[in-house]
Amino acid sequence: MKRYETLFIVQSELPSEDITAIIDRYSKIITDMKGTVLKVERWGKRKLAYLIRKQARGFYILIDFAGRREIVRSSRIIRRE
């Protein structure tokens, strides 16, 4: 299995419980596809370089995982919601 990192940004005003639920959902996708989550880092709120959907700030999350490349190719894990 190869090692990958996924960095994603969620709305900065989301409560901590919602952020945890999002992390759990993506972690479940990885493990369901026979991958292993190695590390999850909450980078916290940061200013965006430019507005995205009229938002100037976002909450950054990094997931470090090992798995097959099908996980990376899967549109489920990179789909914008």
Backbone bond lengths (Angstrom), bond angles and torsions (degrees), N, CA, C in turn:
res aa  C-N    CA-C-N  psi(-1)  N-CA   C-N-CA  omega(-1)  CA-C   N-CA-C  phi
1 M - - - 1.448 - - 1.517 109.81 -
2 K 1.328 114.66 140.27 1.458 120.40 176.91 1.522 110.10 -92.62
3 R 1.310 114.09 161.35 1.457 120.74 -178.90 1.534 109.49 -102.52
4 Y 1.331 116.56 137.02 1.458 122.36 -178.32 1.527 109.69 -135.00
5 E 1.328 114.78 160.91 1.455 121.62 172.73 1.523 108.39 -127.31
6 T 1.305 116.15 141.19 1.456 121.48 173.91 1.520 107.55 -127.41
7 L 1.313 115.62 125.27 1.455 121.59 177.01 1.518 107.23 -111.97
8 F 1.318 116.48 126.59 1.450 118.13 176.66 1.512 110.22 -136.21
9 I 1.323 114.20 160.73 1.457 122.05 -174.91 1.521 108.10 -122.15
10 V 1.321 115.85 131.50 1.464 121.15 175.03 1.528 108.15 -117.06
11 Q 1.304 116.15 168.33 1.458 120.48 -179.77 1.523 110.36 -59.78
12 S 1.312 115.51 135.76 1.461 120.34 -173.84 1.522 113.52 -69.52
13 E 1.333 118.13 -22.39 1.459 119.36 -177.18 1.527 113.96 -89.59
14 L 1.330 117.83 3.84 1.471 120.12 178.86 1.529 110.43 -66.09
15 P 1.336 116.77 140.67 1.469 119.03 175.87 1.534 111.22 -67.47
16 S 1.294 116.24 158.15 1.466 122.54 -177.84 1.529 112.23 -56.54
17 E 1.331 116.94 -36.81 1.467 120.28 -179.89 1.528 111.70 -63.70
18 D 1.341 116.45 -38.74 1.466 120.22 178.81 1.525 111.62 -68.44
19 I 1.326 116.15 -38.74 1.467 119.95 177.69 1.523 110.01 -64.30
20 T 1.328 116.78 -42.23 1.466 120.67 176.85 1.520 110.95 -61.68
21 A 1.335 117.68 -39.94 1.472 121.56 178.75 1.532 110.93 -64.18
22 I 1.317 117.42 -38.68 1.468 121.17 178.26 1.524 109.93 -65.75
23 I 1.320 117.15 -44.74 1.463 121.08 178.52 1.522 110.24 -61.13
24 D 1.326 116.59 -43.92 1.467 120.75 178.87 1.524 111.73 -62.07
25 R 1.329 117.15 -39.10 1.465 121.12 179.86 1.531 111.16 -64.10
26 Y 1.351 117.01 -46.02 1.461 119.48 178.91 1.526 111.71 -68.93
27 S 1.313 117.31 -35.82 1.466 120.30 176.79 1.527 110.71 -63.87
28 K 1.322 117.09 -38.54 1.463 121.29 178.31 1.527 111.45 -65.49
29 I 1.330 117.19 -39.15 1.469 120.11 176.53 1.523 110.18 -59.64
30 I 1.326 116.34 -43.96 1.467 120.80 -179.68 1.524 110.61 -63.94
31 T 1.326 117.29 -48.03 1.466 119.69 -177.68 1.524 111.79 -69.78
32 D 1.333 118.03 -33.36 1.468 120.62 176.91 1.526 112.01 -64.48
33 M 1.329 116.42 -26.07 1.465 120.89 179.02 1.529 110.84 -97.59
34 K 1.333 116.47 25.67 1.470 124.53 176.11 1.526 113.90 66.82
35 G 1.327 116.45 28.13 1.459 120.79 176.04 1.522 110.23 -100.27
36 T 1.321 115.28 173.87 1.460 121.76 -179.63 1.523 109.22 -130.05
37 V 1.319 116.64 124.59 1.463 120.88 175.84 1.522 107.42 -80.30
38 L 1.324 116.29 120.69 1.461 121.15 -177.60 1.524 112.79 -93.68
39 K 1.344 115.49 -35.48 1.462 118.31 -176.66 1.526 108.78 -160.45
40 V 1.307 116.15 143.10 1.460 122.89 172.63 1.522 107.33 -125.51
41 E 1.333 116.35 124.70 1.461 120.85 179.06 1.525 108.94 -118.73
42 R 1.307 115.31 127.54 1.465 120.94 173.65 1.521 106.72 -95.64
43 W 1.316 116.06 105.35 1.462 119.89 -178.80 1.519 111.54 -77.87
44 G 1.303 117.01 -19.04 1.450 120.44 176.82 1.518 113.82 90.75
45 K 1.330 114.25 -169.57 1.464 120.91 -177.59 1.515 110.29 -78.16
46 R 1.338 114.34 133.09 1.459 120.44 178.47 1.521 109.35 -141.88
47 K 1.303 114.55 155.38 1.458 119.73 177.72 1.528 108.89 -76.24
48 L 1.318 115.79 135.74 1.462 121.01 177.59 1.529 109.25 -81.40
49 A 1.316 116.66 152.73 1.459 120.81 179.39 1.530 111.43 -66.84
50 Y 1.330 115.50 -29.37 1.465 121.13 177.35 1.530 107.65 -151.49
51 L 1.313 116.10 163.74 1.462 120.26 -178.34 1.525 111.17 -65.67
52 I 1.321 116.01 135.95 1.464 122.97 173.04 1.516 105.97 -124.54
53 R 1.321 116.02 118.70 1.473 121.04 -176.01 1.526 111.53 50.02
54 K 1.324 115.43 43.45 1.469 124.26 178.24 1.526 113.02 63.96
55 Q 1.309 117.70 21.72 1.460 122.89 178.53 1.529 109.33 -108.71
56 A 1.324 117.04 133.99 1.460 121.87 179.70 1.529 112.39 -97.55
57 R 1.333 116.80 -16.28 1.461 121.56 -178.70 1.519 109.62 -129.39
58 G 1.328 115.65 156.54 1.450 120.90 177.27 1.521 110.08 -148.10
59 F 1.315 116.63 161.20 1.463 122.96 177.43 1.519 107.16 -102.34
60 Y 1.333 117.17 116.57 1.459 123.01 -175.12 1.528 110.63 -90.56
61 I 1.344 115.26 137.96 1.465 121.98 178.28 1.525 108.10 -134.76
62 L 1.325 116.48 131.46 1.461 122.17 177.73 1.527 108.72 -114.53
63 I 1.342 116.33 128.59 1.459 121.05 174.71 1.525 107.78 -117.39
64 D 1.317 115.64 123.15 1.463 123.64 176.96 1.525 106.13 -103.45
65 F 1.342 116.75 124.28 1.460 119.06 -176.56 1.519 111.38 -145.53
66 A 1.327 115.57 162.63 1.454 123.09 175.59 1.517 107.67 -117.82
67 G 1.328 115.40 141.09 1.455 118.78 -179.81 1.518 111.77 175.66
68 R 1.321 114.00 -175.31 1.461 119.94 177.90 1.522 109.18 -82.24
69 R 1.320 116.06 160.51 1.458 118.33 -176.71 1.521 113.09 -68.74
70 E 1.316 118.19 -13.54 1.468 120.35 176.22 1.532 110.97 -62.29
71 I 1.320 116.42 -29.02 1.463 119.84 177.61 1.522 109.53 -64.15
72 V 1.317 116.12 -44.50 1.459 120.83 -178.57 1.522 110.28 -67.75
73 R 1.310 116.84 -39.42 1.459 120.97 -179.10 1.522 113.02 -70.61
74 S 1.279 116.02 -23.09 1.461 120.73 -175.39 1.526 110.67 -60.27
75 S 1.306 116.05 124.61 1.473 118.96 179.18 1.516 111.03 -70.31
76 R 1.334 117.63 -16.03 1.467 119.50 179.24 1.502 112.12 -66.43
77 I 1.308 118.05 -33.07 1.454 119.46 -174.92 1.537 112.10 -84.62
78 I 1.310 118.23 -22.06 1.471 119.42 -178.60 1.521 112.16 -108.90
79 R 1.308 117.11 2.05 1.463 120.53 -178.93 1.511 110.88 -65.69
80 R 1.299 115.00 134.66 1.461 121.29 177.78 1.526 108.32 -81.07
81 E 1.310 115.89 130.90 1.470 119.88 -179.26 1.494 111.52 -118.97
